[in-house]
Amino acid sequence: MATPNYSYEKRQKELAKKRKKEDKLKRKGEGRPDDELTEDGAPKPETTGDVQQSGMPAADSAP
């Protein structure tokens, strides 16, 4: 009977742990899609620098 290769098993565990950690960091860096939703599930309105909170264009951006 062959003897178990413990070093191979250990290396596989280490690689799996490393892969899982990298995936977690990648997901964390991307941000969750829930962050872009309001409490009622609707997407948050996107704001740009040209529009004030009231929805009116900024005074200096008049044509």
PQR file with spaces between the fields and no chain letter, atoms N, CA, C, O and H, PARSE charges and radii, in Angstrom:
ATOM       1  N    MET     1       0.843   -1.176    0.000 -0.4000 1.5000
ATOM       2  CA   MET     1       0.000    0.000    0.000 -0.0000 2.0000
ATOM       3  C    MET     1       0.897    1.251    0.000  0.5500 1.7000
ATOM       4  O    MET     1       1.929    1.287    0.669 -0.5500 1.4000
ATOM       5  N    ALA     2       0.480    2.274   -0.765 -0.4000 1.5000
ATOM       6  CA   ALA     2       1.249    3.511   -0.863 -0.0000 2.0000
ATOM       7  C    ALA     2       1.019    4.376    0.369  0.5500 1.7000
ATOM       8  O    ALA     2      -0.055    4.350    0.970 -0.5500 1.4000
ATOM       9  H    ALA     2      -0.358    2.244   -1.309  0.4000 1.0000
ATOM      10  N    THR     3       2.027    5.130    0.729 -0.4000 1.5000
ATOM      11  CA   THR     3       1.904    6.018    1.885 -0.0000 2.0000
ATOM      12  C    THR     3       1.301    7.348    1.437  0.5500 1.7000
ATOM      13  O    THR     3       1.545    7.788    0.313 -0.5500 1.4000
ATOM      14  H    THR     3       2.899    5.150    0.240  0.4000 1.0000
ATOM      15  N    PRO     4       0.526    7.982    2.290 -0.5600 1.5000
ATOM      16  CA   PRO     4      -0.070    9.265    1.921  0.2800 2.0000
ATOM      17  C    PRO     4       1.001   10.346    1.761  0.5500 1.7000
ATOM      18  O    PRO     4       1.991   10.371    2.491 -0.5500 1.4000
ATOM      19  N    ASN     5       0.784   11.223    0.806 -0.4000 1.5000
ATOM      20  CA   ASN     5       1.708   12.319    0.544 -0.0000 2.0000
ATOM      21  C    ASN     5       1.168   13.560    1.263  0.5500 1.7000
ATOM      22  O    ASN     5       0.403   14.339    0.695 -0.5500 1.4000
ATOM      23  H    ASN     5      -0.021   11.203    0.213  0.4000 1.0000
ATOM      24  N    TYR     6       1.576   13.722    2.502 -0.4000 1.5000
ATOM      25  CA   TYR     6       1.051   14.806    3.327 -0.0000 2.0000
ATOM      26  C    TYR     6       1.479   16.178    2.816  0.5500 1.7000
ATOM      27  O    TYR     6       0.725   17.144    2.933 -0.5500 1.4000
ATOM      28  H    TYR     6       2.197   13.089    2.963  0.4000 1.0000
ATOM      29  N    SER     7       2.660   16.271    2.261 -0.4000 1.5000
ATOM      30  CA   SER     7       3.122   17.574    1.762 -0.0000 2.0000
ATOM      31  C    SER     7       2.269   18.030    0.576  0.5500 1.7000
ATOM      32  O    SER     7       2.011   19.224    0.422 -0.5500 1.4000
ATOM      33  H    SER     7       3.273   15.487    2.166  0.4000 1.0000
ATOM      34  N    TYR     8       1.831   17.087   -0.260 -0.4000 1.5000
ATOM      35  CA   TYR     8       0.962   17.441   -1.387 -0.0000 2.0000
ATOM      36  C    TYR     8      -0.385   17.944   -0.875  0.5500 1.7000
ATOM      37  O    TYR     8      -0.903   18.954   -1.351 -0.5500 1.4000
ATOM      38  H    TYR     8       2.040   16.117   -0.135  0.4000 1.0000
ATOM      39  N    GLU     9      -0.945   17.232    0.097 -0.4000 1.5000
ATOM      40  CA   GLU     9      -2.236   17.640    0.663 -0.0000 2.0000
ATOM      41  C    GLU     9      -2.131   19.011    1.320  0.5500 1.7000
ATOM      42  O    GLU     9      -3.031   19.840    1.177 -0.5500 1.4000
ATOM      43  H    GLU     9      -0.524   16.411    0.484  0.4000 1.0000
ATOM      44  N    LYS    10      -1.037   19.253    2.039 -0.4000 1.5000
ATOM      45  CA   LYS    10      -0.844   20.539    2.694 -0.0000 2.0000
ATOM      46  C    LYS    10      -0.754   21.649    1.656  0.5500 1.7000
ATOM      47  O    LYS    10      -1.351   22.712    1.827 -0.5500 1.4000
ATOM      48  H    LYS    10      -0.306   18.580    2.154  0.4000 1.0000
ATOM      49  N    ARG    11      -0.013   21.407    0.588 -0.4000 1.5000
ATOM      50  CA   ARG    11       0.140   22.414   -0.475 -0.0000 2.0000
ATOM      51  C    ARG    11      -1.203   22.723   -1.121  0.5500 1.7000
ATOM      52  O    ARG    11      -1.493   23.884   -1.413 -0.5500 1.4000
ATOM      53  H    ARG    11       0.472   20.544    0.449  0.4000 1.0000
ATOM      54  N    GLN    12      -2.021   21.713   -1.348 -0.4000 1.5000
ATOM      55  CA   GLN    12      -3.341   21.921   -1.948 -0.0000 2.0000
ATOM      56  C    GLN    12      -4.227   22.758   -1.033  0.5500 1.7000
ATOM      57  O    GLN    12      -4.959   23.629   -1.501 -0.5500 1.4000
ATOM      58  H    GLN    12      -1.786   20.771   -1.112  0.4000 1.0000
ATOM      59  N    LYS    13      -4.162   22.496    0.269 -0.4000 1.5000
ATOM      60  CA   LYS    13      -4.932   23.294    1.234 -0.0000 2.0000
ATOM      61  C    LYS    13      -4.477   24.743    1.213  0.5500 1.7000
ATOM      62  O    LYS    13      -5.300   25.658    1.225 -0.5500 1.4000
ATOM      63  H    LYS    13      -3.567   21.787    0.649  0.4000 1.0000
ATOM      64  N    GLU    14      -3.149   24.955    1.182 -0.4000 1.5000
ATOM      65  CA   GLU    14      -2.615   26.313    1.161 -0.0000 2.0000
ATOM      66  C    GLU    14      -3.041   27.057   -0.095  0.5500 1.7000
ATOM      67  O    GLU    14      -3.395   28.235   -0.035 -0.5500 1.4000
ATOM      68  H    GLU    14      -2.480   24.211    1.173  0.4000 1.0000
ATOM      69  N    LEU    15      -3.006   26.370   -1.237 -0.4000 1.5000
ATOM      70  CA   LEU    15      -3.419   27.001   -2.494 -0.0000 2.0000
ATOM      71  C    LEU    15      -4.905   27.352   -2.470  0.5500 1.7000
ATOM      72  O    LEU    15      -5.298   28.418   -2.943 -0.5500 1.4000
ATOM      73  H    LEU    15      -2.719   25.414   -1.287  0.4000 1.0000
ATOM      74  N    ALA    16      -5.723   26.468   -1.927 -0.4000 1.5000
ATOM      75  CA   ALA    16      -7.163   26.724   -1.840 -0.0000 2.0000
ATOM      76  C    ALA    16      -7.437   27.917   -0.925  0.5500 1.7000
ATOM      77  O    ALA    16      -8.288   28.753   -1.227 -0.5500 1.4000
ATOM      78  H    ALA    16      -5.404   25.602   -1.543  0.4000 1.0000
ATOM      79  N    LYS    17      -6.714   27.993    0.191 -0.4000 1.5000
ATOM      80  CA   LYS    17      -6.886   29.105    1.125 -0.0000 2.0000
ATOM      81  C    LYS    17      -6.474   30.418    0.468  0.5500 1.7000
ATOM      82  O    LYS    17      -7.151   31.435    0.620 -0.5500 1.4000
ATOM      83  H    LYS    17      -6.022   27.314    0.437  0.4000 1.0000
ATOM      84  N    LYS    18      -5.364   30.392   -0.259 -0.4000 1.5000
ATOM      85  CA   LYS    18      -4.876   31.593   -0.945 -0.0000 2.0000
ATOM      86  C    LYS    18      -5.878   32.045   -2.008  0.5500 1.7000
ATOM      87  O    LYS    18      -6.160   33.237   -2.129 -0.5500 1.4000
ATOM      88  H    LYS    18      -4.814   29.566   -0.382  0.4000 1.0000
ATOM      89  N    ARG    19      -6.407   31.108   -2.767 -0.4000 1.5000
ATOM      90  CA   ARG    19      -7.389   31.423   -3.813 -0.0000 2.0000
ATOM      91  C    ARG    19      -8.646   32.025   -3.206  0.5500 1.7000
ATOM      92  O    ARG    19      -9.200   32.988   -3.736 -0.5500 1.4000
ATOM      93  H    ARG    19      -6.178   30.140   -2.668  0.4000 1.0000
ATOM      94  N    LYS    20      -9.096   31.453   -2.089 -0.4000 1.5000
ATOM      95  CA   LYS    20     -10.296   31.952   -1.422 -0.0000 2.0000
ATOM      96  C    LYS    20     -10.078   33.371   -0.911  0.5500 1.7000
ATOM      97  O    LYS    20     -10.969   34.214   -1.016 -0.5500 1.4000
ATOM      98  H    LYS    20      -8.647   30.670   -1.659  0.4000 1.0000
ATOM      99  N    LYS    21      -8.892   33.640   -0.357 -0.4000 1.5000
ATOM     100  CA   LYS    21      -8.572   34.964    0.151 -0.0000 2.0000
ATOM     101  C    LYS    21      -8.538   35.986   -0.980  0.5500 1.7000
ATOM     102  O    LYS    21      -9.052   37.095   -0.833 -0.5500 1.4000
ATOM     103  H    LYS    21      -8.168   32.955   -0.272  0.4000 1.0000
ATOM     104  N    GLU    22      -7.930   35.614   -2.117 -0.4000 1.5000
ATOM     105  CA   GLU    22      -7.868   36.521   -3.265 -0.0000 2.0000
ATOM     106  C    GLU    22      -9.258   36.817   -3.817  0.5500 1.7000
ATOM     107  O    GLU    22      -9.557   37.954   -4.181 -0.5500 1.4000
ATOM     108  H    GLU    22      -7.512   34.713   -2.236  0.4000 1.0000
ATOM     109  N    ASP    23     -10.102   35.795   -3.877 -0.4000 1.5000
ATOM     110  CA   ASP    23     -11.478   35.996   -4.352 -0.0000 2.0000
ATOM     111  C    ASP    23     -12.238   36.946   -3.431  0.5500 1.7000
ATOM     112  O    ASP    23     -12.999   37.800   -3.888 -0.5500 1.4000
ATOM     113  H    ASP    23      -9.859   34.871   -3.581  0.4000 1.0000
ATOM     114  N    LYS    24     -12.021   36.785   -2.127 -0.4000 1.5000
ATOM     115  CA   LYS    24     -12.700   37.641   -1.157 -0.0000 2.0000
ATOM     116  C    LYS    24     -12.256   39.088   -1.321  0.5500 1.7000
ATOM     117  O    LYS    24     -13.086   39.997   -1.307 -0.5500 1.4000
ATOM     118  H    LYS    24     -11.404   36.091   -1.755  0.4000 1.0000
ATOM     119  N    LEU    25     -10.941   39.309   -1.479 -0.4000 1.5000
ATOM     120  CA   LEU    25     -10.436   40.663   -1.682 -0.0000 2.0000
ATOM     121  C    LEU    25     -10.955   41.256   -2.985  0.5500 1.7000
ATOM     122  O    LEU    25     -11.256   42.447   -3.055 -0.5500 1.4000
ATOM     123  H    LEU    25     -10.267   38.570   -1.490  0.4000 1.0000
ATOM     124  N    LYS    26     -11.058   40.433   -4.002 -0.4000 1.5000
ATOM     125  CA   LYS    26     -11.566   40.898   -5.297 -0.0000 2.0000
ATOM     126  C    LYS    26     -13.024   41.340   -5.164  0.5500 1.7000
ATOM     127  O    LYS    26     -13.404   42.401   -5.657 -0.5500 1.4000
ATOM     128  H    LYS    26     -10.813   39.466   -3.946  0.4000 1.0000
ATOM     129  N    ARG    27     -13.836   40.520   -4.494 -0.4000 1.5000
ATOM     130  CA   ARG    27     -15.247   40.873   -4.292 -0.0000 2.0000
ATOM     131  C    ARG    27     -15.360   42.140   -3.463  0.5500 1.7000
ATOM     132  O    ARG    27     -16.192   43.002   -3.744 -0.5500 1.4000
ATOM     133  H    ARG    27     -13.527   39.658   -4.093  0.4000 1.0000
ATOM     134  N    LYS    28     -14.522   42.249   -2.443 -0.4000 1.5000
ATOM     135  CA   LYS    28     -14.562   43.420   -1.575 -0.0000 2.0000
ATOM     136  C    LYS    28     -14.182   44.672   -2.356  0.5500 1.7000
ATOM     137  O    LYS    28     -14.768   45.733   -2.140 -0.5500 1.4000
ATOM     138  H    LYS    28     -13.846   41.549   -2.215  0.4000 1.0000
ATOM     139  N    GLY    29     -13.217   44.567   -3.254 -0.4000 1.5000
ATOM     140  CA   GLY    29     -12.780   45.700   -4.057 -0.0000 2.0000
ATOM     141  C    GLY    29     -13.815   46.138   -5.067  0.5500 1.7000
ATOM     142  O    GLY    29     -13.926   47.326   -5.369 -0.5500 1.4000
ATOM     143  H    GLY    29     -12.740   43.705   -3.430  0.4000 1.0000
ATOM     144  N    GLU    30     -14.566   45.205   -5.589 -0.4000 1.5000
ATOM     145  CA   GLU    30     -15.602   45.521   -6.579 -0.0000 2.0000
ATOM     146  C    GLU    30     -16.777   46.232   -5.932  0.5500 1.7000
ATOM     147  O    GLU    30     -17.459   47.017   -6.589 -0.5500 1.4000
ATOM     148  H    GLU    30     -14.477   44.239   -5.344  0.4000 1.0000
ATOM     149  N    GLY    31     -17.021   45.977   -4.685 -0.4000 1.5000
ATOM     150  CA   GLY    31     -18.185   46.538   -4.014 -0.0000 2.0000
ATOM     151  C    GLY    31     -19.390   45.663   -4.283  0.5500 1.7000
ATOM     152  O    GLY    31     -19.518   45.052   -5.344 -0.5500 1.4000
ATOM     153  H    GLY    31     -16.467   45.339   -4.151  0.4000 1.0000
ATOM     154  N    ARG    32     -20.240   45.619   -3.331 -0.4000 1.5000
ATOM     155  CA   ARG    32     -21.439   44.791   -3.489 -0.0000 2.0000
ATOM     156  C    ARG    32     -22.480   45.537   -4.301  0.5500 1.7000
ATOM     157  O    ARG    32     -22.580   46.759   -4.195 -0.5500 1.4000
ATOM     158  H    ARG    32     -20.136   46.116   -2.470  0.4000 1.0000
ATOM     159  N    PRO    33     -23.260   44.830   -5.111 -0.5600 1.5000
ATOM     160  CA   PRO    33     -24.316   45.502   -5.866  0.2800 2.0000
ATOM     161  C    PRO    33     -25.393   46.086   -4.954  0.5500 1.7000
ATOM     162  O    PRO    33     -26.117   46.993   -5.366 -0.5500 1.4000
ATOM     163  N    ASP    34     -25.514   45.584   -3.718 -0.4000 1.5000
ATOM     164  CA   ASP    34     -26.501   46.115   -2.779 -0.0000 2.0000
ATOM     165  C    ASP    34     -26.182   47.554   -2.403  0.5500 1.7000
ATOM     166  O    ASP    34     -27.080   48.303   -2.017 -0.5500 1.4000
ATOM     167  H    ASP    34     -24.926   44.848   -3.383  0.4000 1.0000
ATOM     168  N    ASP    35     -24.914   47.955   -2.510 -0.4000 1.5000
ATOM     169  CA   ASP    35     -24.523   49.308   -2.155 -0.0000 2.0000
ATOM     170  C    ASP    35     -25.169   50.346   -3.070  0.5500 1.7000
ATOM     171  O    ASP    35     -25.326   51.500   -2.672 -0.5500 1.4000
ATOM     172  H    ASP    35     -24.185   47.347   -2.824  0.4000 1.0000
ATOM     173  N    GLU    36     -25.539   49.962   -4.271 -0.4000 1.5000
ATOM     174  CA   GLU    36     -26.089   50.896   -5.243 -0.0000 2.0000
ATOM     175  C    GLU    36     -27.611   50.950   -5.216  0.5500 1.7000
ATOM     176  O    GLU    36     -28.220   51.602   -6.065 -0.5500 1.4000
ATOM     177  H    GLU    36     -25.412   49.024   -4.595  0.4000 1.0000
ATOM     178  N    LEU    37     -28.229   50.278   -4.258 -0.4000 1.5000
ATOM     179  CA   LEU    37     -29.681   50.252   -4.168 -0.0000 2.0000
ATOM     180  C    LEU    37     -30.137   51.029   -2.944  0.5500 1.7000
ATOM     181  O    LEU    37     -29.452   51.059   -1.922 -0.5500 1.4000
ATOM     182  H    LEU    37     -27.734   49.749   -3.569  0.4000 1.0000
ATOM     183  N    THR    38     -31.317   51.663   -3.061 -0.4000 1.5000
ATOM     184  CA   THR    38     -31.910   52.334   -1.915 -0.0000 2.0000
ATOM     185  C    THR    38     -32.587   51.289   -1.047  0.5500 1.7000
ATOM     186  O    THR    38     -32.579   50.103   -1.376 -0.5500 1.4000
ATOM     187  H    THR    38     -31.873   51.639   -3.891  0.4000 1.0000
ATOM     188  N    GLU    39     -33.173   51.724    0.059 -0.4000 1.5000
ATOM     189  CA   GLU    39     -33.795   50.783    0.980 -0.0000 2.0000
ATOM     190  C    GLU    39     -34.959   50.033    0.360  0.5500 1.7000
ATOM     191  O    GLU    39     -35.212   48.884    0.722 -0.5500 1.4000
ATOM     192  H    GLU    39     -33.180   52.687    0.326  0.4000 1.0000
ATOM     193  N    ASP    40     -35.679   50.663   -0.576 -0.4000 1.5000
ATOM     194  CA   ASP    40     -36.830   50.001   -1.188 -0.0000 2.0000
ATOM     195  C    ASP    40     -36.434   49.131   -2.382  0.5500 1.7000
ATOM     196  O    ASP    40     -37.307   48.554   -3.030 -0.5500 1.4000
ATOM     197  H    ASP    40     -35.474   51.597   -0.871  0.4000 1.0000
ATOM     198  N    GLY    41     -35.150   49.026   -2.684 -0.4000 1.5000
ATOM     199  CA   GLY    41     -34.688   48.161   -3.760 -0.0000 2.0000
ATOM     200  C    GLY    41     -34.502   48.868   -5.086  0.5500 1.7000
ATOM     201  O    GLY    41     -34.027   48.260   -6.045 -0.5500 1.4000
ATOM     202  H    GLY    41     -34.441   49.496   -2.157  0.4000 1.0000
ATOM     203  N    ALA    42     -34.866   50.144   -5.165 -0.4000 1.5000
ATOM     204  CA   ALA    42     -34.701   50.898   -6.410 -0.0000 2.0000
ATOM     205  C    ALA    42     -33.264   51.396   -6.506  0.5500 1.7000
ATOM     206  O    ALA    42     -32.636   51.661   -5.481 -0.5500 1.4000
ATOM     207  H    ALA    42     -35.252   50.638   -4.386  0.4000 1.0000
ATOM     208  N    PRO    43     -32.735   51.526   -7.717 -0.5600 1.5000
ATOM     209  CA   PRO    43     -31.372   52.034   -7.850  0.2800 2.0000
ATOM     210  C    PRO    43     -31.271   53.479   -7.403  0.5500 1.7000
ATOM     211  O    PRO    43     -32.197   54.267   -7.596 -0.5500 1.4000
ATOM     212  N    LYS    44     -30.136   53.821   -6.804 -0.4000 1.5000
ATOM     213  CA   LYS    44     -29.911   55.192   -6.362 -0.0000 2.0000
ATOM     214  C    LYS    44     -29.750   56.090   -7.581  0.5500 1.7000
ATOM     215  O    LYS    44     -29.139   55.676   -8.566 -0.5500 1.4000
ATOM     216  H    LYS    44     -29.384   53.181   -6.647  0.4000 1.0000
ATOM     217  N    PRO    45     -30.282   57.305   -7.539 -0.5600 1.5000
ATOM     218  CA   PRO    45     -30.089   58.216   -8.671  0.2800 2.0000
ATOM     219  C    PRO    45     -28.635   58.646   -8.745  0.5500 1.7000
ATOM     220  O    PRO    45     -28.013   58.951   -7.727 -0.5500 1.4000
ATOM     221  N    GLU    46     -28.101   58.666   -9.951 -0.4000 1.5000
ATOM     222  CA   GLU    46     -26.717   59.074  -10.134 -0.0000 2.0000
ATOM     223  C    GLU    46     -26.652   60.590  -10.168  0.5500 1.7000
ATOM     224  O    GLU    46     -27.474   61.244  -10.809 -0.5500 1.4000
ATOM     225  H    GLU    46     -28.606   58.418  -10.777  0.4000 1.0000
ATOM     226  N    THR    47     -25.677   61.137   -9.478 -0.4000 1.5000
ATOM     227  CA   THR    47     -25.509   62.581   -9.472 -0.0000 2.0000
ATOM     228  C    THR    47     -24.217   62.909  -10.193  0.5500 1.7000
ATOM     229  O    THR    47     -23.231   62.177  -10.100 -0.5500 1.4000
ATOM     230  H    THR    47     -25.009   60.605   -8.957  0.4000 1.0000
ATOM     231  N    THR    48     -24.238   64.023  -10.917 -0.4000 1.5000
ATOM     232  CA   THR    48     -23.045   64.476  -11.606 -0.0000 2.0000
ATOM     233  C    THR    48     -22.641   65.815  -11.022  0.5500 1.7000
ATOM     234  O    THR    48     -23.381   66.390  -10.224 -0.5500 1.4000
ATOM     235  H    THR    48     -25.039   64.617  -10.993  0.4000 1.0000
ATOM     236  N    GLY    49     -21.503   66.310  -11.398 -0.4000 1.5000
ATOM     237  CA   GLY    49     -21.030   67.581  -10.884 -0.0000 2.0000
ATOM     238  C    GLY    49     -21.813   68.761  -11.416  0.5500 1.7000
ATOM     239  O    GLY    49     -21.777   69.832  -10.809 -0.5500 1.4000
ATOM     240  H    GLY    49     -20.901   65.843  -12.046  0.4000 1.0000
ATOM     241  N    ASP    50     -22.528   68.610  -12.539 -0.4000 1.5000
ATOM     242  CA   ASP    50     -23.265   69.704  -13.154 -0.0000 2.0000
ATOM     243  C    ASP    50     -24.642   69.912  -12.538  0.5500 1.7000
ATOM     244  O    ASP    50     -25.268   70.949  -12.757 -0.5500 1.4000
ATOM     245  H    ASP    50     -22.557   67.741  -13.032  0.4000 1.0000
ATOM     246  N    VAL    51     -25.118   68.942  -11.773 -0.4000 1.5000
ATOM     247  CA   VAL    51     -26.469   69.025  -11.229 -0.0000 2.0000
ATOM     248  C    VAL    51     -26.379   69.173   -9.721  0.5500 1.7000
ATOM     249  O    VAL    51     -25.640   68.448   -9.054 -0.5500 1.4000
ATOM     250  H    VAL    51     -24.610   68.099  -11.594  0.4000 1.0000
ATOM     251  N    GLN    52     -27.147   70.129   -9.192 -0.4000 1.5000
ATOM     252  CA   GLN    52     -27.193   70.320   -7.751 -0.0000 2.0000
ATOM     253  C    GLN    52     -28.193   69.340   -7.165  0.5500 1.7000
ATOM     254  O    GLN    52     -28.884   68.642   -7.908 -0.5500 1.4000
ATOM     255  H    GLN    52     -27.747   70.718   -9.735  0.4000 1.0000
ATOM     256  N    GLN    53     -28.280   69.278   -5.841 -0.4000 1.5000
ATOM     257  CA   GLN    53     -29.188   68.370   -5.179 -0.0000 2.0000
ATOM     258  C    GLN    53     -30.641   68.632   -5.569  0.5500 1.7000
ATOM     259  O    GLN    53     -31.438   67.694   -5.593 -0.5500 1.4000
ATOM     260  H    GLN    53     -27.719   69.845   -5.238  0.4000 1.0000
ATOM     261  N    SER    54     -31.011   69.879   -5.876 -0.4000 1.5000
ATOM     262  CA   SER    54     -32.400   70.203   -6.207 -0.0000 2.0000
ATOM     263  C    SER    54     -32.769   69.739   -7.599  0.5500 1.7000
ATOM     264  O    SER    54     -33.942   69.791   -7.969 -0.5500 1.4000
ATOM     265  H    SER    54     -30.364   70.641   -5.856  0.4000 1.0000
ATOM     266  N    GLY    55     -31.802   69.286   -8.382 -0.4000 1.5000
ATOM     267  CA   GLY    55     -32.093   68.828   -9.726 -0.0000 2.0000
ATOM     268  C    GLY    55     -31.968   69.906  -10.776  0.5500 1.7000
ATOM     269  O    GLY    55     -32.144   69.646  -11.966 -0.5500 1.4000
ATOM     270  H    GLY    55     -30.849   69.243   -8.081  0.4000 1.0000
ATOM     271  N    MET    56     -31.667   71.112  -10.343 -0.4000 1.5000
ATOM     272  CA   MET    56     -31.511   72.230  -11.274 -0.0000 2.0000
ATOM     273  C    MET    56     -30.049   72.302  -11.720  0.5500 1.7000
ATOM     274  O    MET    56     -29.148   72.000  -10.938 -0.5500 1.4000
ATOM     275  H    MET    56     -31.525   71.323   -9.376  0.4000 1.0000
ATOM     276  N    PRO    57     -29.812   72.699  -12.963 -0.5600 1.5000
ATOM     277  CA   PRO    57     -28.429   72.825  -13.404  0.2800 2.0000
ATOM     278  C    PRO    57     -27.717   73.942  -12.658  0.5500 1.7000
ATOM     279  O    PRO    57     -28.340   74.903  -12.207 -0.5500 1.4000
ATOM     280  N    ALA    58     -26.433   73.802  -12.538 -0.4000 1.5000
ATOM     281  CA   ALA    58     -25.635   74.817  -11.857 -0.0000 2.0000
ATOM     282  C    ALA    58     -25.669   76.120  -12.658  0.5500 1.7000
ATOM     283  O    ALA    58     -25.793   76.090  -13.882 -0.5500 1.4000
ATOM     284  H    ALA    58     -25.927   73.021  -12.904  0.4000 1.0000
ATOM     285  N    ALA    59     -25.559   77.255  -11.982 -0.4000 1.5000
ATOM     286  CA   ALA    59     -25.666   78.568  -12.625 -0.0000 2.0000
ATOM     287  C    ALA    59     -24.539   78.792  -13.626  0.5500 1.7000
ATOM     288  O    ALA    59     -24.755   79.430  -14.656 -0.5500 1.4000
ATOM     289  H    ALA    59     -25.458   77.280  -10.987  0.4000 1.0000
ATOM     290  N    ASP    60     -23.343   78.281  -13.345 -0.4000 1.5000
ATOM     291  CA   ASP    60     -22.215   78.528  -14.234 -0.0000 2.0000
ATOM     292  C    ASP    60     -22.225   77.632  -15.474  0.5500 1.7000
ATOM     293  O    ASP    60     -21.401   77.830  -16.366 -0.5500 1.4000
ATOM     294  H    ASP    60     -23.168   77.762  -12.508  0.4000 1.0000
ATOM     295  N    SER    61     -23.122   76.662  -15.557 -0.4000 1.5000
ATOM     296  CA   SER    61     -23.146   75.780  -16.710 -0.0000 2.0000
ATOM     297  C    SER    61     -24.182   76.204  -17.751  0.5500 1.7000
ATOM     298  O    SER    61     -24.499   75.429  -18.653 -0.5500 1.4000
ATOM     299  H    SER    61     -23.791   76.501  -14.831  0.4000 1.0000
ATOM     300  N    ALA    62     -24.720   77.442  -17.638 -0.4000 1.5000
ATOM     301  CA   ALA    62     -25.710   77.945  -18.599 -0.0000 2.0000
ATOM     302  C    ALA    62     -25.034   78.168  -19.945  0.5500 1.7000
ATOM     303  O    ALA    62     -23.882   78.600  -19.991 -0.5500 1.4000
ATOM     304  H    ALA    62     -24.462   78.072  -16.905  0.4000 1.0000
ATOM     305  N    PRO    63     -25.747   77.874  -21.063 -0.5600 1.5000
ATOM     306  CA   PRO    63     -25.149   78.035  -22.388  0.2800 2.0000
ATOM     307  C    PRO    63     -24.985   79.464  -22.824  0.5500 1.7000
ATOM     308  O    PRO    63     -24.492   79.721  -23.923 -0.5500 1.4000
